[in-house]
Amino acid sequence: MNLAIHPSYPQARAYVLKLHRDANPATGRVIGRLENVTTGEQFVFSTAEELLSCLARDASTHRIHSRD
């Protein structure tokens, strides 16, 4: 049995997503806070686009080794 050197779901890419009480994703209203579990860094967002931007920015900051 071979164990993967790099996990498929690394801890550095674990997040807690907290939606604001006024958020209503069904109607497109996405407001909340995203927190990186490993670093504790928090990102506040008020649109789905901002949420994705926060994820992309954080993922590019904390590069993870990919499998070749």
Contacts in CASP RR format, 6 or more apart in sequence:
PFRMAT RR
TARGET T0000
AUTHOR 0000-0000-0000
METHOD contacts of the structure
MODEL  1
MNLAIHPSYPQARAYVLKLHRDANPATGRVIGRLENVTTGEQFVFSTAEE
LLSCLARDASTHRIHSRD
4 67 0 8 1.000
5 65 0 8 1.000
6 64 0 8 1.000
6 65 0 8 1.000
6 66 0 8 1.000
6 67 0 8 1.000
10 64 0 8 1.000
11 37 0 8 1.000
11 38 0 8 1.000
12 36 0 8 1.000
12 38 0 8 1.000
12 39 0 8 1.000
12 62 0 8 1.000
12 64 0 8 1.000
13 59 0 8 1.000
13 62 0 8 1.000
13 64 0 8 1.000
14 36 0 8 1.000
14 37 0 8 1.000
14 38 0 8 1.000
15 34 0 8 1.000
15 35 0 8 1.000
15 36 0 8 1.000
15 37 0 8 1.000
15 55 0 8 1.000
16 34 0 8 1.000
16 35 0 8 1.000
16 37 0 8 1.000
17 32 0 8 1.000
17 33 0 8 1.000
17 34 0 8 1.000
18 32 0 8 1.000
18 33 0 8 1.000
18 34 0 8 1.000
18 35 0 8 1.000
19 25 0 8 1.000
19 30 0 8 1.000
19 31 0 8 1.000
19 32 0 8 1.000
20 31 0 8 1.000
20 32 0 8 1.000
20 33 0 8 1.000
22 29 0 8 1.000
22 31 0 8 1.000
23 29 0 8 1.000
23 30 0 8 1.000
23 31 0 8 1.000
23 32 0 8 1.000
28 48 0 8 1.000
30 45 0 8 1.000
30 46 0 8 1.000
30 47 0 8 1.000
30 48 0 8 1.000
30 51 0 8 1.000
31 45 0 8 1.000
31 46 0 8 1.000
32 44 0 8 1.000
32 45 0 8 1.000
32 46 0 8 1.000
32 51 0 8 1.000
33 42 0 8 1.000
33 43 0 8 1.000
33 44 0 8 1.000
33 45 0 8 1.000
34 42 0 8 1.000
34 43 0 8 1.000
34 45 0 8 1.000
34 51 0 8 1.000
34 54 0 8 1.000
34 55 0 8 1.000
34 58 0 8 1.000
35 41 0 8 1.000
35 42 0 8 1.000
35 43 0 8 1.000
36 42 0 8 1.000
36 58 0 8 1.000
36 62 0 8 1.000
38 62 0 8 1.000
39 62 0 8 1.000
41 58 0 8 1.000
43 54 0 8 1.000
43 57 0 8 1.000
43 58 0 8 1.000
45 51 0 8 1.000
45 53 0 8 1.000
45 54 0 8 1.000
END
